[in-house]
Each structure stands twice: as structure tokens, then as C-alpha cells.
């Protein structure tokens, strides 16, 4: 055997042995040790498993593991293995070496996950749908989606979100999950196609986490999604729960349901249905008949922000708000900093709501796209946005969206998609200014302009924003600068 072959073979064997050992130890612990641990001990273990330096992000992951302990006895064997092998082991623990290689090549972190929309077709016709005007040709083939995922794995990405349209319309979706059995998939779905048979298939796979879209209770959900749809959602959740699945809800806040979806009655109802997690989204005036009057008022958005923190700290469910939890993630996730969106036609967008693309996955590799002027411009602008309560370049800093689209020569990816930077630009500026007055005051009074924050129980924690930025946006130079600073301090 040639020496170079031996040199490549030995590290591969070591990696495979490490992976095998880690997964078997974790699975044994999930059956015999983890359920008996106190919440305090789980928090300590969580600190070792996740790489969050942000205090609020750490708290979020603490809640994931604490609530997971409560759910474990009710999960099927394969679902439990999928969480342990793919989410905890592959995604959180074993991806570091691949991510490090990406950083050494590019000087910045790869995304943590992708959102992929395999289809823009849907069996519903909801008003305000963010993806209603996309071309329905769906160019992403089974092979192309696998190619995107395979490249992502080389960057250490083992977590993927599928959206749409309605993903379960794709007949080969189950085959995609099965083929990529070492990945964990979150699927945003309206739930109407999850019957008993589908729930059983998903449970047997074990690597899929459905998030079912809802608008509130029966009246709110049926009003937007069609009469009788709420009953289908409850039926889907019952099917998933009966098959030992882990699942959650996805709620879009509008001016008319904002308060309902953060009420105790709402949360308690969906906890009873078996939801482990809940995602909150803010209505964005894009897609089908954009309407700024549907957006929650600035006061409503601020109320939702406070309620989500309270729910997270007091209820047995993990919740997060993509527009109000910027403190959790150190700002906006888009532009490849944490994630990006590949639409069904191959256009690579900063996020599912910033529907402008400069490149297509059929023309370039994802690594090339992440290094494009468009995505670099977005990440550069993110550095300057310090108020975590105003993270979004679409509704909080619309001038940034207009700037990066122009700099990156990006084009709207669905019919009428440019309205948010043209005919609606004045409305977006007014909204951002109005909410900004509220958010800036809260950021100053409650967060010390990014120096600290208070947990729900009143504990004061430092945010360490400057150190975070050094490491997050410039992992190579930042680490060296920090080392030099320490050396200089010691020499004084």
C-alpha cells in the first residue's frame, strides 16, 4: 500500500471510530443517564455540546436540552437516534474539523444550515403567502438537491430546512431524507398531507422534524388557510405524537393575530398537542398581494418580543422569534452568516424573505456564491448593525437592503418581488423609523446598548459583543488580534 494512501486511510478510520464511539455513548446515555439528570446538570452538559458564546444563545440551547429530556420517553427509537446521531453528534459535535477547513480557505465561517425549497407548488392559497408568485417550474431535481447537500456536508453542514410551497407535494421528499440519513431535516409544512401513514414513515426515518404552520386557533387558522384546515393541523399533530415524533409549530404574526399567538391559552393548547418547539415570524409584505397594513404595529411587535422571552422561560416548550430574538443570534442570520435560501429554481437568496438573488446554484458552487459581492456586502453591513432588537435589513434597515441589492447586482426572484424596494420603500422606511424609536430606547434602557441583558428571573449577564464580532466575522484575524491584546497586557 502506498504511503499517501496510508496517510489518508488512517485519519479516515480515526474519524469513523470517533463518530461510532460518540454516537453509541450518547445513545446509551439517552436511555440510562440523561433522563435521571437534574436540569442544572443538563445545563452544564449543554455548555460543552454547543459552541454558543452568546449568553442568550446558550440559554436557548439549554432550554432545548432540558425540554428534550422531558420528551425522550415518548419518542420512537429511530427518532431518538436521529436526534442523537444527526443533530447532536454530526451537527453539534463532529462538524468542527470540516468547518475549520472552510474557514482556512475563506476567512469566514460557513453557514450552520441551508433552507431549501424543493417546490413552490402548494395545495393551499393563503392570502399574504410570501412565496405565492414564484415560478412553478421547480427546477431543483432530486440529483441537484443531493448535490447541494453533499457540498454542504463538506463544510460541516448536517442540518437542512425544507420549505416552499408545500414540501410534501414532492413525491421524492422521503427518498431525499432516506438518502441523506446522516443529516437532520426541519420541514415547514401546512400539515394537510401528514396522515397516519406519512407520520409512520417519518418516524421510521427518524431524521425529520416537521414544523406545522398555524395562525392561532380554529377561527384564525381557517380564516387564512381555508375552512376545516385547523382540524387537519390537529389531526397531523396527533398522528405525529402517536408515532413518537418530535415536531413543532410555525406562526406568522400579523396585525390581527399577533396577541393571540403569544397568549398563554395558545401556548398551552399547542403544548397539549405535543409541540416541542415554536417558531415565530413577522408578516413581511412580499409575495401574494403585499399589504403593509397586515404587518404587526411596532407596539405589537415589541409586546410579542417580551412575551416570547417570558414563554421561553416559563413554559415547557422551546420558542424563538426570527425578528425579535436578535440578541439570541447576535443579529440577522442571513447572507450565509448563519443561513441562506435556495429557491426551487436554484436562485440563492440571503433568506426566504429577502427574495433577491445574484447567483444560481446551477451556475456556481455554493462556496463561490458565499464569496460573491452580494453576500459579502450583506455580511459587511451586518457588522454595523449593533441594536440586536432591529436585526432585519428588510423591515428594520430597508436602506441596507436597497444598497446591497444594487451593489451585488441582484434581481428579484419572483414576479413583483422588487416592490419592497420600489413602490413600498416609503412605507418600509416609515415602519423602520417608528419601530426604531421603540427598539432603540429598549436597547439602551434594558440592554445598556449591548453591554448586558437581564434574564426573565432578573439575573444580569454581560453580552461581550465586541469579542463576539472579532471571532464571528473574522475568525482568523480576530483570534490573532485577541492573542496579541493579551500579550500586550501581560507585557505592561
N, C-alpha and C positions, 0 to 999 in steps of 0.2 A: 504493500500500500504506500502510495506516495506521501511525502511529508506534509504537503499542503492539504491533502485530503484528510490526513490525521488531525492536522491543526483545526480544520473546520468541523470534523466529526466530534471531537472531544467537547467543545463548548455546546454543541447541539445536544449531546447526551446529558450534559450537566443541566441545561435549561429544561429538558424534558423531565429529568428526575426531580428537579426543584418544583416544577409545576405539579407533578404527580404527588409529591410529598405534601405540598401546601394544600392542595385540594382535599386530599384524604384526611389530613389533620383537621381542616376546617369543618368537613362534613361530620367527622366523629364528634367534634366539639359542639356542633349544632344540635346533635342528638342527646349528648350526655352532660355537657358542661354549660353551654350558653344559656339554656332555659333556667338554670339554677342561679345564675349570676345576678347580683344586685344591679340596679340602674347605675350606681356610681362606678362599679367595676366596668360596666359596658362602656361608659363614657371614656374611661382610661384606655380601653382597648380600641375604641373608635379613633382616639387621637393617634394611635400607632398605625391604623389601617388607612386613614385618609391623609391627604397631603395639603389640606386647607390650612393656610396661615392666617386667613381672615377669621377673627373670632366668631362673627355671625355665621360664616360658612361652617365652622367647626360645630357650632351649636346645632345647625341644620342637620349635619351628618350624625350628631349624637342622637337626635330625635329619630332618624331613620333606623338606627340600630336598636334603640330602646323599643320602638314600636314593632320592629321586625321580631324581636324576642317574643312579643305577645302573639304574633301571627304564626310563628313557626309550627306550633302543634296542629294548626288547621290546614297546612299546606300539603299538597301531594309530594311524593318522594321526588319526582322529576322537577317539579317547580322549585323545591328546596335546593336540589343540585344545581339548577340553572342559576339561581341567585348566588350560590356559593362559588361555583366554578367560573361563571362568566362575569357576574357583576363584581363580586368581592375579589376573587383571585385574579382573573385576567385583566379586568378593568382597573381595579384599585391597587393591586399588589404587584403584578408581574409585567406591567407595561413600561416600567421606568426605563429599562435599557433601550427599548426602541424609541421612546420619546427623547432620550438623551442623544441618540444618533441624529434625529431630526433637528434638534437644537444646534448641534455641532455643524450641521450643513447650512442651516438657515439663520441662526442667531435669534430665533424666537420659538416659543412653544407651539407644537401642533394643536389643533382643536382637541377638546375632550370627546366630542361626538359630532356626528352629522345628523341633520334632518333630511330625509329623502322622501320625495313624494312620488311613489311608483305610478300613480294615476291621478288625474284631475277629474275623472268621472265620479259621479255621486248619485245615489238613489233618492236624495232629498233635494229640496230647492229652498233653502233658508234665506230670508232677507238678510242683507249685510254680510253675506258669505265672503270671506277675504280672498277666496280662490275661484270665484264664480266665472271670471272672464278669461281664464287661461285657455289656450288651445287644447282641444280634447284629443289630439292625435296620440299623446302618450308615447314618446319616442324611446323612453328608457326600457330596453329589453331586459329579460331575465339575465342574460350574459353581461350586459352593461352594468346593471346594479351590482352584480357579483364582482365585477372588475373594480368598481368604486370602493366596495367594501374590502376587497383584497389589498388595494393600495393603502386604505386606511389602517388596516392591521399592521402594515409595515411601519406606520407612525405610532403604533401603540393604541389605536382606537378600536375598542371592542364593545362600544355602546353606540347603538343607532336608533334614531327615532323615525318612524314611518308616519307620514301624514298624507294629505291630499287636498281635495277629493276624499272619497271613502276608500281606504287601503284594501279592505277585504273584498272589494269588487274584483281585484286582481286574482285570477284563478291559481297563479303560481306563487302566491304570497307564502303559503305554508311551505312550499318547496324551498323558498329563499331562507326561511327560518331554519329549516332542517339542514340545508347545505352549509349554513354558517352556524353550526351548532356550538362553536366556541365564543359566540357573541351574544350580547343581551339586547333585546329589541323592545322599545316602548312604541306603542301604536295608538295614535289618536284616531278614534273611531266614533261614529254615531251610535254604534251598538246594535243596530237593527238586524245585522247579519250574524250575530253571535247567538245561535241557538244551542241546544244541548249538545249536539254532535260537534259543532265548532269548538265549544268550550272544552269538550273532552280531548279533541285533537291538540288544542293549545296546551292543555295540562300535560299531555303526554310528551310534548316537545320540551316544555319547562323553561324556555328561554324568552318568553314573550310576556310583556306587561301591558295590557290594554288600559287606556285612559278614555273613558266614555264621556262624550260631550253632553252637557246638560245646561239648562238656563235657569234652573230653580226647582220649583215643584211642578205639578202637573199643568197648571194654568200657564206658567211662564214658558215651559218647555214645549207644550203643544202649540202655543201661540206662534212660536218661531219655527218649529220643526214639523208641524202638522199634527192634526188630531189623532190621538192614540199613540203618539211616539213615546210619551212618558212611560206608558205601560211596557213598551218594548225595552226601554232602558232598564226598568226594574227587573224585567224578565232576564235580560242579558246578565245583569249583576248577580241574580240568583243562580243562573247557570254557571257562572264563573266561580262563585262561592261554593257551590255544591261539588265542583270538581277540584277544589283545593288550589285555586288560582290566586295570585296576587294581582290586584287591579286598583284603579282609582277613577276620579272624575276630572273633567276639564270644564271650567266655567268661564264664559266670556261676559265681562261686566259691561252693561250699557247703562244709560241714564235711568232705565226703568226697572232693572233687576239688581242694581249694584248693592243695595242694602239687604236684599233678600238672600243673596248668595254668601253673605258673611254672617248671617244670623245664627244664633245657637240652634234654632229649630232645623235649619237647613243642614248644618254640620252634623247634628245628632242623627238626622234621618239617614244621611249617606254613610255615617259610621255604622249604623244599624244594617245597612245594605251590604256592608263588608269592605268598604273602601279603605285602602291603606294610605292613599295619597290623594291630594287635590291640588291641581294647578289652576291659577287664576290668570286670565288675560284681559287686557283692556281693549274694548272695541276700537279699531282703527278704521278710518273712513277710506277704505280701498275695496276693490272687488265689485260686488253687485250693488249698484246704486249707492255710492259713497254718501254718507249723511253725517255731517259733523254734529247734528243735534242728537244723534244716538250716543255720542261719547259721554261717559260719566262726567259730571261737573268737576272742577278742581276740588271743591269741598267734598264731594262724594269720593273721589279718588283718595284724598287724604284720610277720610274715615275708613275706607277699605284697608289702607296701609296699616292703620292702628289695629284694626280688627284681625287682620291676618297674623300679626305678631301675637296677639292675645290667644287666638285659636291654636297657634303652633305651640304655645307654652302651656295651655290648659286642657287641650283635648287629645284623645288617643288617636291622632291622625297627623300625618306629615303634610303641611301645606306650604305653598310658596306662590308669590305673585311676581310675574315677569316684569311688571312696570314699577312695582313698589319695593322690591327686595334687592335693590342695587347695592345695599350695604352688605348683603349676604355674598354677592358675587364680585364686589369691587367694581360695580358699574355694568355697562352694556356687555352682553355676551357675543355680539355679532361680529361679522367680518373675519371670522376664523380665530378670534381671540379665545373663544370657548366653543363656538359652533358656527355652522353655516347651513344653507339650504340648497339642495339640488332639486330643482323642479322637474316635472315629468317630461319636459322637453330638453333637459340637460343643462339648462341655464343655472349658473352657480350664483346665488344671491346671498347678501350678507346675513339675512334672516328671512323667515317666512313672510314677514310684514314689510320689509324693505325690498320691494319687488322690482329691482333694477339689477341687471347683470351686464358685465363687460366681457365675460368669457363663458364658454360652453364646455362641458366635460367631454364632448365628442371631439373637441379640437385640441385640448390641452390636458395635461395631468393635473391632479389636484394640487400637487406641490408647486407647480408653475402658477396656478391660479392664486394660491395663497401668497405668492410673491409678486402678484400683479400690482400696478399702480393703484388700482381701485381699492383693493383690500389693505394695502399699505397705508393709503390715505385715511381709511376708516380707523385703523389701529392708532395712527398718529393723532387723530382728533380725539380718540378715547382717552389719551393720556391727559389732555387738558380739561376734561370734564370731572371736576372734583366733588360736586354735590351728588352723592350716591342716590338721593331721592329724585333726581332728574337724570336718569341714565340714557334715555332713548333719543336717538338722533331724528326720529320721525316726529314725535309729538312734544319732546322737551327741548330739542335743539334743531328745529327744522331747517335752519340755515346751514347746518353742517351737512344734512342730507343733500341739500341742493348743491353744496360745494363739492362733496366727494363724487356725486354722480357726474358733475361736469368735469372734474379733474380726471376721473377714471374712464371717461367716455362711455359710461354705462347707459343702457337703454331699458325702458320699461318692458317687463316680461309678460304682461297681459294687457289686453285691449283696454285703453283708458287708464292704464296704471300710472301714467305721468301726471294725473290730475292732482295728486297730493303735493306736487312741487310746482304746479302751474295754477289752475283755477282755484284750488283750495289753499294755496300758500298763505294768503292773508288770514284765513280762519285758523290755520295751524300756528301762525305767529302769535295771534291773539290768545289762543289757548295756552301756548307755552309761556307767554308772559304772565297770564293770570295764575296758572298753577305755580309758576316760578316764584311768585311773591309768597305763596304759602310754603312751598318747599324750602326756599332759602331761609325763611325765618325758623322753621323747624330744624333745619340743618345746623343753624347757628345756636339755637337755644337748647336743643336736645342732644346734639352730636358734637358741639364745640368745633364746628366747621371741619369735622373729620378727625378730631383728636381722640374722641371717646364715644361710647354709647352706653345706654343703660338697658340691662335685660329687663324682662317683664317683672321680675321679682325685685328690681331695684339695684342690682349689682352693677357697678361701674367698671367697664373694661376699656382698655386702650385699643385703638384701631390700627396704629402703626402703618398709616397709609404710605408714607414716603418709602419705607423699607419695602413695602409690597410692590410699589411701582418699579423700583430698581430691579427686583427679581423677576417680576411678571413680564414686563415688556422688554427688558434687556437682560435675559438670564446669564449670558456670558460676561458682558461688560459689567453688569450690575454686581455679580458675585465678586469680581475682581476689585471693583470700587469699594465694596463693603470691606473686603480684606485689607485694602490699603488704608482705609479710615481707621481700622482697629490698630494697625501697625503704627500709624502716626500718633494715635492716642497713647499707645504704650511707650513711645519714644519721648514723649513730653515729660 
